[in-house]
Amino acid sequence: MKAVRIHDFGGPEVLSIDEIPVPKPAPDEVLIKVHATSVNPVDWKIREGLRKDKFPAKLPLTLGWDVSGILEDIGEKVSAFKKGDEVYGRPDPTKNGAYAEYITVKANIISVKPTSIGHTEAAAVPLAGLTAWQGLFDYGLLKAGQKVLIHAAAGGVGTYAVQFAKWKGAYVIGTASANNADFLKRLGADEVIDYKMEDFESVLNDVDLVLDTIGKETQLKSLNVLKDGGRVVTTLMPEFTAEAKAKKVHLIGFTTQSVPAQLSEIANLIDSGKVKPVIEKVLPFTSAKQAQIESEQGHTRGKIILQVI
């Protein structure tokens, strides 16, 4: 089978298309025939060697930690699925990913994919969707009627966060460039702040929750828009914990986990028409180099998909 792998850490040039054997599932694993995967910032951060401590993995390594596909083989201890099931999920980032024709994953980290969309769209969901869900609800404790600020609202995580927060009944504010304002309002944002023209710190206050995927100065400024006891939840390192404590607010960092029950809830929201994946473009998985370069530039609306079948 073909797989896009790295043999060394580095820039996009270290990505190579290799011919390798189809993996065999362990007793608690399944073999997925990959139909599509997608590009996430963690892909190129792992490629560059920036996540060696957080996600230790052996080289050579197949990248890609979103998958949608069909079960080709089942480990002998797996009872929750059968061959031919259409599934999606976020593979373990310490193991080989889904920029490949086949992938093995533990059966307890995947879920049946949404039935109303194809594999191309479903591949846009798991990692970004789980990140948005866990950031808003598990760590952000978002409730109806609260005010939430979502940074990079037009990005992969942001587009789900806007839709989840609106479904929950929150007042949703997003930061984005001006050309994404109407798009985000159609997704459910009540207010969009053009980060190039306006300083969110000077126009917002009494925010219950900020979802931060940017870090640095954005994370620090976010502390200043919260009400007492408010929360900044970040997908990055919580850098300003002392400042948060002084302001009597919370700064919480988290790493996304694969939770099949949440994937099922997200699938239900998609199938009921309340949430939709946002896709910037679809490329063949052999164009992973181009896709990662575009992802790293940070201006995509939603997700870049890598089509395998």
C-alpha angles and dihedrals in degrees: 000000000000120000134174106230144166122226093182135018118260146089128332090287091074091067110104133181106231134184108228137161120275106257121242119229119244116230092273095041140082131215112230123200097219116230097172143351132182140223121254130176089250088066095064093034089058089044090055092049093247094126101044093119097043097042109022110193138166121250134265089056132180109222130215127088104197122075140179120175150106127291110250099174138009131213115241093249095051114105103155095074140037135205112283096031114140108230142170136192151127112280122218107279091215090063137055113301138213105272082110144078092254136019135183118217136168110270092229095067100056136072139195107280122243108280097214096064136050128246092266092063094035091058088063092062119060109068098029092040094049091046092053093044096049093042094052102036112018096041103013095046089210116191135186113281095025124122117241130186116205117195120211086015094175093054130094097278094031097059091056093042091055091051096043092048092049091048088052091054099250128144101251126211121179134189115218142128117289094254090063096051099094091041092054092047089055088053090053109273112146093199134016123198117204101226091200094058106025135047106227090203092064097048104039135068140153092039115164098202139013121195107206123194095156107059128185114067093358090058092049094048090048090066089064096059096054128103117234109293092016123143138234108196114192134190087205134058113307095236103172106050094136091053090047092052091049090053093047093241133117128250112191130179124197143177117223116250129203105249113172092196089059091046087054092050091049090048089053091052090050093046091049091053096245095113132030132187115245115218124192096189145333121233133175110264089243086068091066091125093059091043093052092048090054092045091051091055087065102218103105121126105229117325141341110224126209110209117211100171 
